[in-house]
């Protein structure tokens, strides 16, 4: 199979879909790899490293999209990239379709097959291709929150961990998944007073076993969210419903009653955000203020530490990408239900139920969709 890796074009996005080491794995298993010129240069992966790995360097993204059978990216395709996709081509990347009707429409019109990293599953009910970026984002959320608590950034001037004789900042983490546990760990490491909310009692028990009395675990209700948000100096939104739009857990009215200079970091912004006042921002202009509360809603947070993120993502995605290349897309999807759960769009059909429900499309079960195209090809 011919694998194509274009340069990312989203604002301040320096990650790349495949490291040179990843490219070498494909080549050693009999595949060809083309990489857009200087695609990884910003994070220290130059063209010479890709050439040494056996890849070919091409000058433009247009050539990558024209030639490749499988496109491996990091972020969702921008409109111009969607229009370069063609029927039968495979796109393997993060998509986050539920809050993005335009991208969804363009992918349907392209006729391509699109597998979303964020909805591929595993036997332990995890999201193995979302997890590495969730780990990064959770840790970055505390870095960003601590920085924006500084008075010069619009915050209330609190040091996250306090100092002897001065109490630390109060941090509220909403959601006890991968993002939440990494945010909580970082905040506790800096000495903050941390509370984590989750609707799963089993998860709260696990967190209590891990962290003991160093972190407060509270069952998430509307009342609990309100009480703890009003006391918090930093709120991290870390909720996720795979493939679906994030629920709005903090209303605009509640924001208006929060502490002046408090900070909200919405890690769920890729799925539409979990605060009613959230809107996507960029690394270039990461924050804005609503009712005296600083909002940090960068939609590609891990792009801020692009080298670490690229290496972590390649490590996680490589086994799945190789399966697709070695078996062929249809056979790989039929053989692996977890990979099949990642199928969001196929030949003009929406094949992920949460996306179909969020955007009011007909849902076509993945095996049914694959069967339809197989019949068309044999006709």
N, C-alpha and C positions, 0 to 999 in steps of 0.2 A: 504494500500500500504506500501511496505517496502522502506524506504528512507535511502540512504547511503550518508555519508559525509566523504570523504577522506581528509587527510592532504595535503595541497598545497605543491608543490615541486619546483616551479619556484624560481629563485634566489631572496633571501631576501623577500620572500612572506610569511607573517605571518598571513594573513587573513584566515578565515575559512568560509565555505558556510552557516553555521547555528550557531547561538548562542544557549546556553542552553535554553534561554527563547523561541526561535524559535522551538527547539526540543520539548519542553513541549506542544506547541500549536498543533503539529502533534499528539502527544501521546493522548492528551485530545480529539482529534477528531477521535480516533480509529485507528490510523496508528502506525507503528513501525519505530524506528529510530536506525540506527547503525552508530557509529562515530569511526574513526580510533584513536587509542591510542595516546594521547598527541596532537591531532589535533589542539586544540586551546590553548595549554598551554602557548605558547609564548606571548599571549595577555591577560593572566589572566583567561582563561576559562579552568579549569582543568577537568580531567575525572570525579571527584566526582560530579561536578556541572551537567554534562551531565547525570550521573547515577541518581542523585536526580530528574532530569527532566523526567526520565522514559526511557532514551535511553540506548542502549547496547553499550559497548565498545568492539571493535575488534582490533586484534594486527596488521593487515596489510592492506594496500590499496587493495591488491589482493582479500582479503575476502570481502571488501566493494563492489568492482566491480563485484565479483562473485555472491553475494547474492541480491544486491539492485535492485529494479525495477526502481527507479528514483535516479540518482546521482545528488546531489546539490554541486556545486563547486563555486569558485570565478573566477579563471583564466582559460584560454583555456587549454584543456588537452594536456599534452606533449605526444610525440610519444608513449612512453611506456604505458601511460594511455589510449590512443586511442585504442591500441591493446588489452586492457582488456575489452573494450565495446563489447556487444553482440547484435544480432538482437532482436528488440523489446524493448530494454532497452532505457530509457529516460535520456538524459543528459541536465541539466538546469544550464547554466553558461554564462559567457562572452565568445564569440568565436572569433570575429574579423577575419572572414574567408577571406575577399577580398584580403588582402595582404599575405595570408598564404596558398599556394597551397598544401603543404605537409599535414598540418592538415586536410584540406578539403578532400584530397584523402583518408586519413586514416579513417575519419569519414564515408565517403561513403562506404568504404570497410567493416566497422564494421557492417553495417546494422542497426545501432541504430538510434534513433530519437534525434535530437539536437535542442534545443530552445535557442536562443541567447538573453541574457538580453538586449543587446544594440539595438535590433530591435523590441522589444515589444513596442507598441504605446499606446496612450490614446486619449480621445475625443478632447482634446485641441491641438492635433498635437504634443504632447510632447513625450518624451522617458522616462517613469517613472522609469525604472530600470537602466538606464544609468545616470539619473539626480543626484542621491546622490553621485556617484563617480565623476561626472563632477564637482559638487560643491566642493568636496574635492580637486580634481586635480587643479581646477582654483585657489583656495586659496594657495595650495602648490606651484604652478608655481611662484608666487610672492616671497614666502619664498626662493625657490631655486634660482630664479633670483637674488634676493638681496644678497644672500650669495656668488654667483659666480661672482658678480660685485666686490667683494673684491679683492684687488691686489694679495694676496697670493693664490687665486683660479684661477688666470689668467685673471681676469676682469680689467676694467680700473680704479678701485679704487674709484668709486663714491658711496656715500651714497644715497640710494633711495630717501629719503625725503629731502636731503640737510640739511643745518643749516642756521640760520639767517645770511644773507649776502652772502650765497652761493646757487646758484640755484639747484633745485632738479634734479634727473635723469629723462630722458624722456622715458616713457614706451609706447610701441605700442602693442595693443591687436588686433589681426586679428580674427574677428568672435565675434558676439554679442549674442551668445547663453548662455547656462548655465555656461560653462567654462569661457567664455569671461566676463560675468557680474560679476562673483565671483572674477576673476583675477583683473578686473578693480576696484572693491570695495576694495579689499585688498591693491592695489597699491595706491589708493587715500587715504586710511586710514593711510598709511605711509608717505603721503605728496608728492608723485611723481606727475609729469606732465604727465597726461594720455590721450592718443588718442585711440579711438576704431573704427575699420573699419568693415562695414558689407554691404552686397548687398541689404538688405531689408530696404527700407525707413520707413516702419511701425515700424520695430524694432528700428531703429535709433531715431524715434520720441518718442518711449516708453522710451528709455534710456535717452533721453534729458529731458523728463518729470520727470524721477526718480532722475537724478543727476544734472539737471540744468546746470549751467556754470562751475561746478567743473570738468567736463570731456568733451573733444572735441569729437564730433561724425562726422565721415567722410564717405561718400559713397565710397565703395571699388571698385577701378579700378586698373589696372596694374600701371598706373601713380601714383595713391595715395599710393599704397603699396611701390613703389620704393622711392618716396619722403620721406615718413615717416620712412621707414626702414633705410635710410641713416642718418637720424637725431637721431634715437633711441639709447639709451643705453641698453635697454632691450626690446626684441620682444617676445611676447607670441603667438604661433600658436594655435588657438582655433576653427578651422573650422571642420565641420562634415557633411558628406552626409551619412545618415543612411545606414549601410550595405556595402557601397561602399568604394573604396580606396580614401584617402584624395587627393584633388587637390594640385599640387605643386605651391605654390604662391610666393615663393622666390627662385630665380634661384641661381646656383653656382656663376654665373657672378656677380649678385647683392651682394652676400655675400662678394665677393672679394673687393667690394667698401665700405662696411660698416665700422663703426668706429672700430679701433683696441681695443680689450678689451671689446667690447660690448658682450651681452649675448643673446642667442636664446633658448627659452624653447618650445619644440614641444610637446604639449599635444595630438596632433593627431597621435602620433607615433604608437599607437595600430592599426590604419588604414593605416599604411604605411608612415605617416608623411607628413607635408605640406610644408617642406623646401626641396629643391633638395639635400642638403648636409646632410640631417638627416639619421641616422642609429640608431637602437635600442640600448640602453645602460641599465645598471643595477644599482641598488642602491649601489652595491659594487664599481663599476667604472662608475659613472653617467655622466661624461663629456668627451669631446674631443675638439680639436681646429682645425678649418679650416680657413685659411687665417687670423689668428689673432682673429677670432670670437669664443667665447666659446659656445659650443652646449650642452644642457642638454636634453636628449631624453630617459628618463627612461620609459620603457613600462608598468610598473605597479606602477605608482606614488602613488596612494592611499595606496599601501602596506606599504609605509613609516610611515603611521599613522594607523596601522592595526586595532587597537581596535575600534577607532572611525568609520573607514570604514566598519568593519564587522557589527557593530550595525546598521549603517545607511542602509547597503545593506539588512540585514535581515528584517528590518522594511518595506522596499520597495518591496522585492521579496515575502514575506510571503503570501499575499493574492493570488498571482498567483500560487505559489507552492501548496497551499492548494486546490485551484480550480482543479489543475491537479490531485492531490491525491484523492480528494473527488468524482470527476466526472469520472475519468479515462482520459487518454491522448486524445484519439480520440474525445470523447464527449466534453471535455473542449475546444479543439481547434475548433471544429465545432460551438460551442455556442458563442465563444468570438473572434471577428475578430481582436482585438488588440493583444491578446495572439497568435492568428494564424499568425500575422505579424512577430512574433518572431521565427517562424519555419524556420530554415535554411536548415536542412538536415532531410530526412525521408526515411528510408529503401532503401538507395542507390540512392536517388534522391535529387537534389538541389531544394529547395522550396522557395528560396528568390531571386528575380529577379536581384538585384544589385550584389549579389555574383556570380550568374550564368554569368552575363555579364562581370564582372571583371576577371573571371577565365576561360571563354569560355566553360561553361557547358550548357547543355540543361536545361532550366527552366521548372519546373513542378509546376503548380499552387497548392497551399497547399491542397485545398479540393479535387482536382483530385488525388494527391498523397495519401491522406487518403483513398479515394475511391478505389484505386488500391489495397492497402494492405487489405482492408476489403473484397474485392472480392477474393483475394488469400486465406485468412483465411477461407472463407466460401466454397471454392471449394473442 
